[in-house]
Amino acid sequence: MAAYLLGVVLFFLGIAVTIALHEWGHYITARAFGMKVRRFFIGFGPTVLAKQRGETVYGLKAIPVGGFCDIAGMTAQDDIDPADLSRAMYKKPWWQRIVVLSGGVIMNVIVGFLVLYAVAVSSGIPNPDVDTTATVDTVQCVPETQLSETELSSCTGLGPVADAGIEHGDKILAVNGEEMANFTEVRDTILTLPGETATLTIERDEMLFDAPIQVAAVTRLAADGTEITVGAVGMSSLPPTDIYKKYGPVEGVGATARFTGDMIEATWEGLKSFPAKIPGVVASIFGAERDVESPMSVVGASQIGGEFVERSMWDMFFMMLASLNFFLALFNLVPLPPLDGGHIAVVLYEKVRDLFRKMRGKPAGGPADYTKLMPLTVAVAAVLMTIGGLVIIADVVNPIRLFG
């Protein structure tokens, strides 16, 4: 229990640091371009600590998750001291504004990369070059029927695979001329061929040959308990080796970059499916089974972090923290206010608008009027707060458990 609680606290602190670094990305880029940063706070709620250094007030709020970087003149509607007008953000070139608005996103990507790099050189990360070719482990006879969820009928003989001369260690490259990426694809293809002859392309000792196999037609139980007829050939898979690989300091850079790209791509796919998973989160509050891939809040993520530390799975702990950084980066790029992506969209709108005005011989149109975006901003903020509240409730009453 002590290890679990330690993991919960450490992951919570990791989230707090992640958000702080996101805001620091805005801070350092704003300062680099001569913009005035009036306040830099970590957390939200009542102020616990505040101290002014130079022109910036630095502070800590009561709840150390979240934060903000108050840049003078972020919009033309902001109240600003006339003496600071030349340093107002909206007065700066469009590309500088985009760099500052993207500073948090860039920082999250950098942090995620550095965390993964540390894992790569210390304990290892998933090997992007792992050989997933379907490899035969055992061959056996094929039971004709499935008696229950965990029991099959008895069988005799060698089985279709053994009858075809296929042995332990053989690699299956194709079925009926169709290339197979892994054993799962081989299995799913065989399932659709009951009673037919399938030709497996086999690699053995760097030699290729075709092995015709008479696929057995067997009865199995579907998810709903009904009997279905599928194909089976009697073999099991040999798991890939070197699934995880530890890298040296130099080669780890390239490997981490590739893995970072894979994680960002997976995060993007997850973000696209995010809205469709909200109904499941709501249902889980009222007792429905919680999908392990459903969205999690700070509470849920910290609980998973606790489970990893409890089992000394520090590599998974840090990889999840890296994944969180990538999620925050992509989520903040969504082109809706009040997210960073919404502000970037406004800057790009101003640039495109002024380009067309110039083509018509007109002067630039000036800064966008953010008051017109206020209804959208309030609506988006309300939706995000509602979803966040629902996910937190789900994480409390029906949390995701990776280990039962």
C-alpha positions in Angstrom: 0.0 0.0 0.0 2.8 2.4 0.8 4.4 1.9 -2.6 1.0 2.4 -4.3 0.4 5.7 -2.4 4.0 6.8 -3.3 3.3 6.1 -6.9 0.0 8.1 -6.8 1.7 11.1 -5.2 4.7 10.9 -7.6 2.5 10.7 -10.7 0.4 13.6 -9.4 3.5 15.7 -9.0 4.7 14.6 -12.4 1.4 16.0 -13.9 1.9 19.2 -11.9 5.5 19.6 -13.3 4.3 18.8 -16.8 1.7 21.6 -16.7 4.2 23.9 -15.1 6.7 23.2 -17.9 3.9 23.8 -20.5 3.4 27.3 -19.1 7.1 27.8 -18.9 7.3 27.2 -22.6 5.0 30.2 -23.1 7.0 32.2 -20.6 10.4 31.8 -22.1 9.3 32.4 -25.7 7.4 35.5 -24.7 10.4 36.9 -22.8 12.6 36.0 -25.7 10.5 38.2 -28.1 10.4 41.1 -25.7 6.8 40.6 -24.5 5.9 41.5 -21.0 4.9 38.6 -18.7 2.9 40.1 -15.9 2.1 36.9 -13.9 3.4 33.3 -13.9 1.4 31.0 -11.6 1.3 27.3 -11.0 -2.0 25.7 -10.0 -5.5 27.2 -9.5 -7.7 28.3 -6.7 -6.7 30.5 -3.8 -3.2 32.0 -3.9 -0.8 30.3 -1.5 2.4 32.2 -2.4 3.1 35.2 -4.6 6.3 37.2 -5.1 7.3 39.8 -7.6 10.7 39.6 -9.2 11.4 42.3 -11.7 8.2 42.9 -13.8 6.7 39.5 -13.2 4.7 38.2 -10.2 5.4 34.5 -9.6 3.0 32.5 -7.5 1.6 29.2 -6.4 -2.1 28.4 -6.1 -3.7 26.0 -3.6 -4.3 23.2 -6.2 -1.1 22.5 -8.0 -2.6 21.2 -11.3 -3.0 23.8 -14.0 -1.4 27.2 -14.3 -1.2 30.3 -16.4 1.2 32.7 -18.0 -0.3 36.2 -18.2 1.3 38.0 -21.1 0.4 41.7 -21.5 -1.8 42.4 -24.5 -2.5 38.8 -25.5 -5.5 40.3 -27.3 -6.4 43.9 -28.2 -9.2 43.8 -25.7 -6.9 43.2 -22.7 -6.4 46.1 -20.2 -2.8 47.2 -20.5 -0.6 49.9 -19.2 0.1 52.4 -22.0 3.8 52.2 -21.1 3.7 48.5 -22.0 1.9 48.9 -25.3 5.0 48.4 -27.5 5.5 45.1 -25.7 1.9 43.9 -26.1 1.7 40.5 -27.6 -0.9 41.5 -30.2 1.6 44.2 -31.5 4.3 41.6 -32.3 4.8 39.9 -35.7 2.3 37.1 -36.4 5.0 34.4 -36.4 6.4 35.4 -33.0 2.8 35.2 -31.6 2.5 31.7 -33.0 5.8 30.6 -31.5 4.8 31.9 -28.1 1.3 30.3 -28.4 3.0 27.0 -29.4 5.7 27.3 -26.7 3.7 25.1 -24.3 3.1 22.4 -26.9 6.7 22.4 -28.0 7.8 22.1 -24.3 5.5 19.1 -23.8 6.9 17.3 -26.8 10.5 18.0 -25.6 9.7 16.8 -22.1 8.0 13.7 -23.4 11.0 12.9 -25.7 13.5 13.4 -22.8 11.5 11.2 -20.5 11.4 8.4 -23.1 15.1 8.9 -23.8 15.9 8.4 -20.2 13.9 5.2 -20.2 15.5 4.0 -23.5 19.1 4.2 -22.1 18.2 3.0 -18.6 15.8 0.1 -18.9 14.7 0.0 -22.6 11.7 1.0 -24.7 9.6 -1.0 -27.2 11.9 -2.0 -30.1 10.6 -0.5 -33.3 12.5 -3.1 -35.3 11.1 -6.1 -33.4 10.4 -9.0 -35.8 6.7 -9.7 -35.6 6.7 -12.4 -38.3 4.3 -15.2 -37.3 6.6 -17.9 -35.9 5.4 -21.4 -35.0 5.9 -22.6 -31.4 4.0 -25.8 -30.9 2.0 -28.0 -33.2 -0.8 -30.2 -32.0 -4.1 -31.9 -32.9 -7.3 -29.9 -33.3 -10.2 -30.4 -31.0 -13.5 -30.6 -32.9 -15.7 -28.7 -30.4 -15.5 -26.2 -27.6 -17.2 -27.4 -24.4 -17.0 -24.1 -22.4 -15.2 -20.8 -22.3 -12.1 -22.6 -21.0 -12.4 -26.2 -22.1 -12.1 -27.9 -25.5 -12.9 -31.5 -26.5 -10.1 -34.1 -26.6 -8.4 -34.9 -29.9 -5.9 -37.3 -31.4 -3.4 -37.3 -34.2 -0.7 -34.8 -35.2 -2.9 -32.1 -36.6 -3.0 -30.3 -40.0 0.1 -28.2 -39.4 2.2 -31.2 -38.4 0.8 -33.3 -41.3 2.0 -30.6 -43.7 5.6 -30.8 -42.3 5.6 -27.5 -40.5 7.8 -27.4 -37.4 8.7 -25.3 -34.4 10.5 -22.2 -35.4 9.1 -22.0 -39.0 8.0 -18.5 -40.0 4.7 -18.0 -41.8 5.1 -15.2 -44.4 1.8 -15.6 -46.3 -1.5 -17.4 -46.5 -2.8 -18.2 -50.0 -0.4 -15.6 -51.4 -1.5 -12.8 -49.0 1.3 -11.4 -46.8 0.9 -11.8 -43.1 2.3 -9.2 -40.7 2.0 -11.3 -37.5 0.5 -14.4 -36.0 -2.8 -12.6 -35.3 -3.4 -12.1 -39.0 -2.6 -15.7 -39.7 -5.1 -16.8 -37.1 -7.8 -14.5 -38.3 -7.3 -15.6 -41.9 -7.4 -19.4 -41.0 -10.6 -18.9 -39.0 -12.4 -17.9 -42.3 -11.3 -21.0 -44.2 -13.0 -24.0 -42.5 -12.7 -27.2 -44.6 -10.6 -25.5 -47.3 -7.0 -26.0 -48.4 -4.8 -23.1 -47.4 -1.3 -22.7 -48.8 1.2 -21.3 -46.2 4.4 -19.7 -47.4 7.1 -20.9 -45.0 10.6 -19.6 -44.3 13.0 -22.2 -42.7 16.7 -21.7 -42.4 16.5 -18.8 -45.0 14.7 -21.1 -47.5 11.2 -20.6 -48.7 8.6 -23.2 -49.6 4.8 -23.6 -49.8 3.0 -25.9 -47.5 -0.6 -26.9 -48.5 -2.7 -27.4 -45.3 -6.2 -28.9 -45.0 -7.9 -26.5 -42.6 -10.1 -28.4 -40.1 -13.7 -27.2 -39.7 -14.4 -27.0 -36.0 -17.1 -25.7 -33.7 -16.3 -22.9 -31.3 -18.4 -20.6 -29.1 -18.9 -17.0 -30.1 -18.9 -14.2 -27.6 -22.7 -14.5 -27.1 -22.4 -18.3 -26.4 -23.7 -19.5 -29.8 -21.8 -22.2 -31.8 -20.0 -21.2 -35.0 -18.0 -23.1 -37.5 -14.4 -21.8 -38.0 -11.1 -23.0 -39.4 -8.3 -24.4 -37.3 -4.9 -26.0 -38.1 -3.3 -26.8 -34.7 -0.4 -24.5 -33.8 0.6 -21.9 -31.3 2.7 -18.7 -31.7 6.2 -18.2 -30.5 6.3 -14.7 -29.0 8.7 -12.2 -30.6 12.0 -11.7 -28.9 13.6 -8.3 -28.1 10.2 -6.6 -27.7 12.0 -4.1 -25.4 15.5 -2.9 -26.2 18.0 -0.9 -24.1 20.0 1.6 -26.1 23.3 3.4 -25.7 23.4 7.2 -25.3 23.9 7.9 -29.0 21.7 5.3 -30.7 19.1 6.0 -28.1 18.4 9.4 -29.7 17.3 8.0 -33.0 15.3 5.1 -31.4 13.6 7.5 -29.0 12.7 9.9 -31.9 11.1 7.0 -33.8 9.2 5.8 -30.7 8.1 9.4 -30.0 6.6 9.6 -33.4 4.8 6.3 -32.9 3.4 7.5 -29.5 2.3 10.9 -31.0 0.5 9.1 -33.8 -1.2 6.7 -31.3 -2.1 9.7 -29.1 -3.6 11.5 -32.1 -5.8 8.5 -32.9 -6.9 8.3 -29.3 -7.7 12.0 -29.3 -9.9 11.6 -32.4 -11.8 8.9 -30.6 -12.1 10.9 -27.4 -15.7 12.3 -27.9 -17.1 8.8 -28.8 -15.8 7.4 -25.4 -17.6 9.9 -23.2 -20.9 8.1 -23.1 -19.1 5.0 -21.9 -17.5 7.1 -19.1 -20.9 8.3 -18.0 -22.3 4.8 -18.1 -19.5 3.6 -15.9 -20.5 6.1 -13.2 -23.8 4.1 -12.9 -22.2 0.7 -12.8 -21.3 -0.2 -16.4 -18.0 -1.9 -17.0 -15.2 0.7 -17.4 -13.2 0.5 -20.7 -9.5 0.4 -19.9 -9.0 2.7 -22.9 -11.5 5.3 -21.7 -10.3 8.8 -20.8 -8.8 9.4 -17.4 -8.5 12.4 -15.2 -5.5 13.4 -13.0 -7.1 11.2 -10.4 -7.3 8.1 -12.6 -3.8 8.6 -14.2 -2.3 9.0 -10.7 -4.0 5.7 -9.6 -2.5 3.9 -12.6 0.9 5.4 -11.7 0.4 4.0 -8.2 -0.2 0.5 -9.6 3.0 0.7 -11.7 5.1 1.8 -8.7 3.6 -0.9 -6.5 4.9 -3.4 -9.0 8.2 -1.6 -9.5 7.2 -1.0 -13.2 9.1 2.3 -13.3 9.6 2.1 -17.1 5.8 2.0 -17.6 5.3 4.8 -15.1 7.6 7.1 -17.0 6.3 6.1 -20.4 2.8 7.0 -19.2 4.0 10.3 -18.1 5.6 10.9 -21.5 2.3 9.9 -23.1 0.5 12.5 -20.9 2.9 15.1 -22.3 2.0 14.2 -25.8 -1.7 14.2 -25.1 -1.5 17.7 -23.6 0.5 18.9 -26.6 -2.0 17.6 -29.1 -5.1 18.5 -27.1 -3.9 22.1 -26.8 -3.6 22.3 -30.6 -7.3 21.8 -31.0 -8.4 25.0 -32.9 -11.0 26.1 -30.3 -10.7 28.9 -27.7 -9.6 29.0 -24.9 -7.0 26.3 -26.0 -3.7 27.4 -27.5 -4.9 26.1 -30.8 -7.8 28.4 -30.8 -5.5 31.4 -30.3 -3.2 30.2 -33.1 -6.2 29.8 -35.4 -7.1 33.5 -34.7 -3.6 34.6 -35.6 -3.6 32.6 -38.8 -7.1 34.0 -39.6 -5.7 37.6 -39.2 -2.7 36.7 -41.5 -4.9 35.2 -44.2 -7.4 37.9 -44.0 -4.7 40.6 -44.3 -3.2 38.8 -47.3 -6.5 39.0 -49.2 -7.0 42.6 -48.1 -3.6 43.4 -49.5 -4.4 41.7 -52.8 -7.5 44.0 -53.0 -5.3 47.1 -52.2 -6.7 47.5 -48.7 -4.7 48.0 -45.5 -4.4 45.4 -42.8 -7.5 44.7 -40.8 -6.0 45.0 -37.3 -6.3 42.7 -34.4 -9.3 40.3 -34.2 -12.1 41.3 -31.8 -12.0 38.5 -29.2 -15.3 39.7 -27.7 -17.0 38.1 -30.7 -15.5 34.8 -29.7 -16.6 35.0 -26.1 -19.7 32.9 -26.5 -17.7 30.1 -28.2 -15.0 30.4 -25.6 -17.4 30.1 -22.7 -19.2 27.2 -24.3 -16.0 25.3 -25.0 -14.8 26.0 -21.5 -18.1 24.7 -20.0 -18.0 21.5 -22.1 -14.4 20.8 -21.0 -15.2 21.4 -17.4 -18.3 19.2 -17.6 -16.3 16.4 -19.3 -13.5 16.8 -16.8 -15.9 16.6 -13.9 -17.5 13.4 -15.3 -14.2 11.7 -15.8 -13.1 12.5 -12.3 -16.3 11.1 -10.9 -15.8 7.9 -13.0 -12.2 7.6 -11.7 -13.4 7.8 -8.1 -16.5 5.5 -8.3 -15.3 3.1 -11.0 -11.6 3.5 -11.6 -9.6 1.8 -14.3 -7.5 -1.1 -12.8 -4.8 -2.6 -15.0 -4.0 -5.4 -12.6 -7.4 -6.4 -11.3 
